[in-house]
């Protein structure tokens, strides 16, 4: 599927004289990069697609692709690391918790790349999210990207391309995905039957697919109670923090980060980004908070996003961040 806001990128790619052998689809989450990559792979493998068009969806190649059994296509994603039995994997220990793409997965592509295409055309490899390549896996992939096999296309998909080694990025043709115009995104959400679309879109950083996913997730269900607690500076800190379960550490960090961002933004610019439906509460808090303490907390929250990938005590994370937030509200502003 090529979403309406990505049609021009698709057209530009199709107009190119030759398709690059290594592509990097880069941009924020929720813009349809994975769907774009799969549509591109299916189209490359389809022997019947017209120039500039899409795969026919009717030939043997397309039917195999749709069934998930195309012999000339590989999808490489993070592995849980269970049952690897590979002592040579330097990253095997960390994958169980952080879900990297491991070096073993890249090495397993060797046989696939050495053989000729089963259907006589191209071969395609999608790697997503490419920014989850462990350093050892990225180094192994780099050797292949430097001298890619003929008639083979690599498509790397990344929400955070800056996390990729510069050597890998430099070997790829970069196709950058940007958020669509707000009205186009809202129209798409309404056609999809999404309610509270404006608030959802703001929460998702104007990425429509991320907003749609958020509407059905734990993050959105937990939002009313968590924001109500954050909006009450005089609330009992202990009662608020004890009401947040350890299973909610991810949503708690995400809500707190967006809430604090809006507080800082409103204090400095008078504008909100993520929580326009709580403008009154944010304005009241922003006028009295300690800006410097809140900025320190924002820096800690950026690190806390990475904490979620490691086996730290979630209760300790909730209490530490929550206490620091309430302290920034209780302090006299500078």
RAQUI-V187855 format. One record per residue. N is the residue number from 1. RES is the residue in one letter. SS is DSSP state (h for helix, s for strand, l for the rest). NEAR is the number of other ideal C-beta (glycine too) atoms within 8 Angstrom. D_LAST is the distance of its C-alpha to the last C-alpha in Angstrom with 2 decimals. Layout:
n:res:ss:near:d_last
N:RES:SS:NEAR:D_LAST
N:RES:SS:NEAR:D_LAST
//
This chain:
n:res:ss:near:d_last
1:X:l:6:51.52
2:X:l:10:49.89
3:X:l:13:47.24
4:X:h:7:47.31
5:X:h:12:44.14
6:X:h:12:45.73
7:X:h:9:49.11
8:X:h:6:48.50
9:X:h:10:47.55
10:X:h:11:50.73
11:X:h:9:52.81
12:X:h:8:51.45
13:X:h:10:52.30
14:X:h:9:55.75
15:X:h:6:56.42
16:X:l:8:55.94
17:X:l:2:59.23
18:X:l:4:58.74
19:X:l:8:56.34
20:X:l:9:54.26
21:X:l:7:55.18
22:X:s:12:51.57
23:X:s:14:48.93
24:X:s:14:45.21
25:X:s:13:43.84
26:X:s:10:40.09
27:X:s:9:37.29
28:X:l:10:34.94
29:X:l:6:36.43
30:X:l:12:38.21
31:X:l:17:39.92
32:X:l:13:43.44
33:X:h:13:43.82
34:X:h:8:45.90
35:X:h:10:48.16
36:X:h:15:48.54
37:X:h:13:49.52
38:X:h:10:52.10
39:X:h:13:53.57
40:X:h:12:53.85
41:X:h:14:55.55
42:X:h:13:57.97
43:X:h:11:58.80
44:X:h:11:59.44
45:X:h:17:61.76
46:X:l:13:63.59
47:X:l:8:66.79
48:X:l:7:67.24
49:X:l:9:63.99
50:X:l:4:64.49
51:X:l:4:62.66
52:X:l:6:59.16
53:X:l:7:59.70
54:X:l:8:58.82
55:X:l:13:60.84
56:X:l:9:63.85
57:X:l:7:63.04
58:X:l:6:66.79
59:X:l:9:68.18
60:X:h:6:68.63
61:X:h:13:65.59
62:X:h:14:63.30
63:X:h:9:64.73
64:X:h:10:64.17
65:X:h:14:60.57
66:X:h:8:59.86
67:X:l:7:61.48
68:X:l:5:59.25
69:X:l:5:62.30
70:X:l:10:62.56
71:X:l:7:63.99
72:X:l:11:62.34
73:X:s:12:58.75
74:X:s:9:56.26
75:X:s:7:52.77
76:X:s:11:50.64
77:X:l:6:47.67
78:X:l:9:45.77
79:X:l:12:48.02
80:X:l:7:47.35
81:X:l:10:49.20
82:X:l:6:51.58
83:X:l:3:55.02
84:X:l:10:54.64
85:X:l:4:56.66
86:X:l:7:55.73
87:X:l:5:54.94
88:X:l:6:54.55
89:X:l:11:51.43
90:X:l:7:48.57
91:X:l:13:46.14
92:X:h:12:48.18
93:X:h:6:46.08
94:X:h:9:42.75
95:X:h:15:44.16
96:X:h:8:44.68
97:X:h:8:40.96
98:X:h:8:39.44
99:X:l:10:42.39
100:X:l:13:42.97
101:X:s:14:46.00
102:X:l:16:48.17
103:X:h:14:50.48
104:X:h:11:53.45
105:X:h:11:52.79
106:X:h:14:52.89
107:X:h:8:56.02
108:X:l:8:57.66
109:X:h:12:57.63
110:X:h:7:60.15
111:X:h:7:63.24
112:X:h:10:62.02
113:X:h:11:61.40
114:X:h:6:64.71
115:X:l:7:66.88
116:X:l:4:67.92
117:X:l:10:66.59
118:X:l:7:68.63
119:X:l:10:68.97
120:X:l:5:69.59
121:X:l:10:66.43
122:X:l:10:62.90
123:X:s:13:60.76
124:X:s:15:57.06
125:X:s:15:54.32
126:X:s:14:50.94
127:X:s:12:48.17
128:X:s:13:45.12
129:X:l:9:42.30
130:X:h:14:43.08
131:X:h:11:39.65
132:X:h:9:40.79
133:X:s:14:43.55
134:X:l:14:43.45
135:X:h:8:43.60
136:X:h:11:47.23
137:X:h:15:48.06
138:X:h:12:46.40
139:X:h:10:48.52
140:X:h:11:51.62
141:X:h:12:50.90
142:X:h:12:50.32
143:X:h:8:53.90
144:X:h:13:55.17
145:X:h:11:53.03
146:X:h:7:54.31
147:X:l:5:57.88
148:X:l:10:57.79
149:X:l:9:61.14
150:X:l:4:62.97
151:X:l:7:62.51
152:X:s:12:59.39
153:X:s:14:56.00
154:X:s:14:52.73
155:X:s:13:49.87
156:X:s:15:46.49
157:X:s:12:43.88
158:X:s:14:40.21
159:X:l:8:36.85
160:X:l:7:35.17
161:X:h:11:37.56
162:X:h:5:35.19
163:X:h:6:36.05
164:X:l:14:39.68
165:X:l:9:41.06
166:X:h:6:41.38
167:X:h:7:45.10
168:X:h:15:45.52
169:X:h:11:43.54
170:X:h:6:45.62
171:X:l:9:48.83
172:X:l:13:47.90
173:X:s:7:48.00
174:X:s:9:44.58
175:X:s:10:44.47
176:X:s:6:40.92
177:X:s:13:40.09
178:X:l:6:37.39
179:X:l:8:36.23
180:X:l:12:38.54
181:X:l:6:37.74
182:X:h:8:36.00
183:X:h:6:39.02
184:X:h:10:41.43
185:X:h:16:39.39
186:X:h:11:39.20
187:X:h:8:42.94
188:X:h:13:43.73
189:X:h:14:41.76
190:X:h:9:43.53
191:X:h:6:46.89
192:X:l:7:46.10
193:X:l:5:45.57
194:X:l:11:41.87
195:X:l:5:40.09
196:X:l:7:36.44
197:X:h:11:36.78
198:X:h:8:33.83
199:X:h:10:31.27
200:X:h:15:33.13
201:X:h:15:33.20
202:X:h:11:29.46
203:X:h:13:28.97
204:X:l:12:31.50
205:X:l:8:29.94
206:X:l:10:32.85
207:X:l:14:35.46
208:X:h:16:38.22
209:X:h:10:40.02
210:X:h:13:36.88
211:X:h:17:36.15
212:X:h:12:39.74
213:X:h:9:39.56
214:X:h:12:36.32
215:X:h:11:38.00
216:X:l:6:40.41
217:X:l:8:38.26
218:X:h:7:36.47
219:X:h:11:33.09
220:X:h:11:33.78
221:X:h:6:35.40
222:X:h:12:32.46
223:X:h:11:29.87
224:X:h:6:30.16
225:X:h:8:29.70
226:X:h:14:26.89
227:X:h:12:24.83
228:X:h:8:25.58
229:X:h:11:24.16
230:X:h:10:20.96
231:X:l:10:20.56
232:X:l:8:20.77
233:X:l:9:17.51
234:X:l:3:19.58
235:X:l:9:22.42
236:X:l:5:24.04
237:X:h:9:22.78
238:X:h:6:26.19
239:X:h:8:28.12
240:X:h:13:26.26
241:X:h:11:26.59
242:X:h:6:30.16
243:X:l:7:31.13
244:X:l:12:30.45
245:X:l:4:33.61
246:X:h:7:33.80
247:X:h:4:35.71
248:X:h:12:32.62
249:X:h:12:30.44
250:X:h:8:30.92
251:X:h:12:30.07
252:X:h:14:27.12
253:X:h:14:25.56
254:X:h:9:26.45
255:X:h:14:25.05
256:X:h:14:21.75
257:X:h:13:21.41
258:X:h:12:22.23
259:X:h:13:19.99
260:X:h:13:16.87
261:X:h:11:18.02
262:X:h:14:18.25
263:X:h:13:14.79
264:X:h:13:13.34
265:X:h:11:16.13
266:X:h:13:15.66
267:X:h:9:11.98
268:X:h:5:13.07
269:X:h:5:16.69
270:X:l:3:17.52
271:X:l:6:20.16
272:X:l:10:21.24
273:X:l:9:23.65
274:X:l:10:24.82
275:X:l:15:24.51
276:X:h:9:25.40
277:X:h:5:27.18
278:X:h:10:23.97
279:X:h:9:22.14
280:X:h:6:21.54
281:X:h:8:20.02
282:X:h:15:17.77
283:X:h:9:16.59
284:X:h:8:15.86
285:X:h:12:13.90
286:X:h:11:11.92
287:X:l:8:10.61
288:X:l:8:9.02
289:X:l:14:8.47
290:X:l:11:6.15
291:X:h:10:7.05
292:X:h:7:7.79
293:X:h:12:9.81
294:X:h:14:11.48
295:X:h:9:12.47
296:X:h:9:13.99
297:X:h:13:15.78
298:X:h:12:17.09
299:X:h:8:18.66
300:X:h:10:20.22
301:X:h:13:21.58
302:X:h:8:23.34
303:X:h:8:25.08
304:X:h:12:25.82
305:X:h:9:28.01
306:X:h:7:30.23
307:X:h:9:30.25
308:X:l:9:32.25
309:X:l:7:35.14
310:X:l:8:35.49
311:X:l:3:36.79
312:X:l:7:33.63
313:X:l:5:33.23
314:X:h:8:31.82
315:X:h:7:30.88
316:X:h:8:28.77
317:X:h:13:27.00
318:X:h:14:26.29
319:X:h:9:25.01
320:X:h:8:22.79
321:X:h:15:21.09
322:X:h:14:20.99
323:X:h:10:19.45
324:X:h:12:16.66
325:X:h:13:16.03
326:X:h:12:16.04
327:X:h:9:13.80
328:X:h:12:11.01
329:X:h:11:11.77
330:X:h:6:12.18
331:X:l:9:8.91
332:X:l:4:6.52
333:X:l:8:3.82
334:X:l:5:0.00
//
